[in-house]
Amino acid sequence: MKSSLIAPDYLPPLVVTASEMQTMDRQTIETFGLPGQVLMENAGRGATRFFLESVYPHAPGNVAVAAGRGNNGGDGFVIARYLSQMGIPVTVYLLAKREQVMGDAAANLKLLEPLNVEVIEIAEASDIETLTTQMAHADCWVDALLGTGLNSRVRGKFALLIDLMNSFNRPVLAVDIPSGLSSDTGQVWGTCIRATATATFAFAKIGHLVTPGAQYVGKLRVIDIGIPGHIVEATAPAQHVIDKHLIERHLAPRAMAAHKGTFGHVLVAAGAIGKTGAAAMAAKAALRAGAGLVTLACPATVEPVLAAKMTEIMTAPIDDQGQGYFCSGGAASIMSLAENKTCLALGPGIGTDPATIEMVGQIIESSATPLVVDADGLNCLAAIGLPLKAKAPVILTPHPGEMARLAATNTAAIQADRVTAARQLALSNQAVVALKGARTIVACPDGKCGINLSGNPGMASGGMGDVLTGLIAGFVAQGLTAQSACHTAVWIHGMAADRLALEKGPWGYTAGEVMQMVPRVIAGIVKKLAN
């Protein structure tokens, strides 16, 4: 399996869970009056077009359709019918008895009879071994075995056929979702089809976009099947994509008369002995985002080092009693500095000394300035315990390990369902949460979640999180809401890295280089908006 993520085609902004999609399907059939067979026809016809565009050209010839007995299989029967009518040789491998297929799927299975499409029933796992040689002669496959409703481990003949199809190393179109993939979490239920392309219906599903699911779908195309807009609005899916189209809403060309006071003043409270780089990166990134002014509050012992690292950023030494980290009394000094600032970024490189933990708790509880809390700030917060006691808007930016500490669980549990983990933390603390990692999740206090589509594995290096902290703070300082600032920062951060990956190579570029690329990414957006 390839480790890189394939960028999807342009996606409709909404992303749905299996339950949300089922609700929209049901309402379209029952209240709007569009028959299920019409929806299935629309799905199969659109998927056929995509198959002919994305899969068939790579291996023209005999097509095999692997179908289950449910609606996913029904979509596969429609595809088989269209391919047969085009004169393309097609064989259907049905993992059931014909009489077990019901409803709209059964109606479309019956339509294959006058076309003399061969339908081979596979009732037992042992039948697959008998058919292996025949199956191996297929030039490409359509996976219509298991749909978005799968919620348990794939076993028996389904697991055997999935593994066999993968072993053939032939191009595969997955219908709606690769069989074996969780629609809601992107986790693999034991085994999963590795698709060349996936045709999904109405909207992308969470499992298509988050990892590891995004590594199995191949090229993703959303097929319009006719779900009415008013039903989508009534269902109100709680997920959306974060992409360039969303970010364009948050940025605009600047007025000619603008000055540095127009774009806010960020206070970064960061740094300790041995961790001055984190503080410097966060402060510099706030300027790269466009903040008018940035002040770095740091322990007095390390202030000379940090002042020497930075030319455009003001420094404010905080008495540290010669310890090299924030100590008792630090909270009062930082809060005094924050009084006239538009955002306070707290945490990069501050350590987790008990006095520092106490300071973090005092600042979060008393700050009237919007807060971005990252890195050791989050570790201090985990030591204090949740829920948050804050009166200002708070943005939390954990990586999976920090998230696990905040949620009192383990990293594996967080990664198993990133959207739910981020949503629960946002809801329980009424904070905006940016859960970092491949396909960063931004969860908001109202339960809405965004899935970021920019970024690449080359970002797995030190300092990237510090840069993101500064970017978020810089956008908050300029007047964006906590939610909009997070959306904008995570997408621009990832896009800057994507450009570096193209220019320099897939990895080996640094967080500092990503930060320097940020103005160029912003320029591309603003230039488009100005035209």
Residue, then its C-alpha position, 0 to 999 in steps of 0.5 A: m500500500k502506498s503511504s502517500l495520500i492522493a488528493p481528491d477531486y474537488l469535493p462538495p464542502l460537506v462530509v457525512t457519516a454513514s448515519e447521516m447518509q442513510t437519513m438523507d437516502r431514506q428521506t429522499i425516498e419516503t418524503f420527497g418521493l424519489p424511488g430508491q431504484v432511481l437513486m441506485e440507477n443514478a449512482g451506478r451510471g455515474a460510477t460507470r462513467f468514472f470507472l471508464e475514465s479512471v480505471y478501465p483505460h489502465a487495463p482494458g479488457n475483461v471486467a469482474v464485478a464483486a458484489g454483495r447482496g445489499n445495495n452496494g451490490g445493487d450499484g455493482f449490478v447497474i455498473a455491470r449492465y452499463l458495461s455490458q451494453m457498451g460491449i465490454p466483457v463483464t462477469v459478476y461474482l455474487l457472494a450470495k445466492r440469487e434468492q438472498v438479494m432483495g429490493d432494488a438490488a434484486a431488481n437490478l440483478k434481474l435486469l442482467e438476465p436478458l443481457n446474458v451477463e454471467v453471474i456466478e454465485i459464491a455461497e461458501a468460502s471454498d467456492i473462491e478457491t475453485l474460481t481463483t484461476q478464472m478470477a485471475h484472468a480479469d483485467c480490472w475489478v469493480d468492488a461492490l461487496l460491502g458499503t458504508g454500513l459496515n461496522s464489524r470485522v470482515r470475515g469468511k468469504f468476504a475477507l478471502l475475496i478482498d485479499l485475493m483481489n488485492s493479490f491480483n494487483r489489478p486496477v479496482l474501482a470501489v463503489d461508495i467505499p473500499s470494502g472493509l473500510s469504516s465509513d465513520t473512522g477510516q479504520v480497516w475492519g481486518t482487511c480492505i480493498r486497495a482501490t485505484a479509484t473510489a466513486t462515492f455518492a452524494f458526499a464524501k464520507i469521513g473514512h475517505l478523508v482521514t487516515p488510514g482510510a485515505q490511503y485505500v480510496g485512490k482517486l476519489r470522485v463524488i457522484d451526484i445522485g439527486i439528494p434534494g438540497h432541503i433534505v441535506e439542510a434538514t439533516a445538517p451534516a456536522q463535518h466539512v472539508i477544509d480546502k482552498h475554497l473555504i480559506e478564500r472566505h477568510l482572507a482579503p486584500r488589505a486597504m491601502a491605508a492599513h498600518k501595523g496597528t490594524f492587524g493586531h498584536v500577538l503575545v507569545a508566552a514561550g521558551a525555557i532553557g534548551k527550548t528557545g527554538a520553539a518560542a522563536m518559531a511561534a513568534k516569527a510565524a505570527l508575523r508570517a501570518g500577517a500580525g502587525l506586532v508580536t511580543l515574546a514573553c520568555p523567562a529572563t534567563v533565556e531572553p538574551v538568547l531569544a532577542a539575538k535570534m529575532t529582529e522584528i519581534m519585541t521581547a519581554p523578560i519574565d522574572d524566573q528566579g534564575q531557573g530558566y523557566f516560568c516560575s511563581g509570579g509569571a502569570a501576573s506579569i504575562m497577564s499584565l502584558a496581555e491586557n492590550k494584546t489581541c491574542l495570547a499564544l501559550g506553551p511552546g517550549i515552556g516545560t512542565d515544572p510544577a510552578t509552570i503548571e500553576m502559571v498555565g492554570q492561572i492564565i487560562e482561568s483569568s485571561a480576557t485575551p483569546l488563547v492558543v494553547d500548544a505543546d507544553g501548555l497542553n501538557c500542563l493543562a493535562a496535569i491540571g485536569l479538564p474541563l477548562k475554566a476559561k472566560a476567553p475563547v480558547i484554541l487547543t492544538p494537540h498532536p495525538g500524544e498530547m490529545a491522549r494525555l488531555a483525554a486520559t487515554n492512549t494514542a491508539a484510541i485517539q487515532a482510531d477515531r480522530v473526528t470523535a476524539a476532537r469533537q468530544l474535547a471541543l464539546s466538553n471544554q467549549a474550545v476549538v480543537a485542532l487535532k494535528g496529524a495527517r488530515t488535521i481535524v478542527a473541531c468546534p464548540d458546536g460539534k462541527c468538524g473540519i477535515n484539512l486536505s493539505g499537508n504531507p508526510g514531510m511535515a513530520s519533523g521538529g518545529m512544525g507545531d510551533v509554526l502552526t501555533g504562531l500562524i493561528a495566533g496571527f490570524v486571530a490577532q487580525g480579527l478572525t474567529a477562533q474557528s476561522a483562524c484554525h481553518t485558515a492556519v492549518w490549510i495554509h500551513g499544509m499548503a506551504a509544506d506541499r509546495l516545498a515538497l514539490e520544490k525540494g523533495p518529499w521530506g527534508y525541508t524544515a519548519g522554518e522553510v515552511m514558515q517562510m513559504v507562508p506569505r507566498v501561499i497567502a499571496g496566491i489566494v489574495k491575488k485571486l481574490a483581487n482579480 
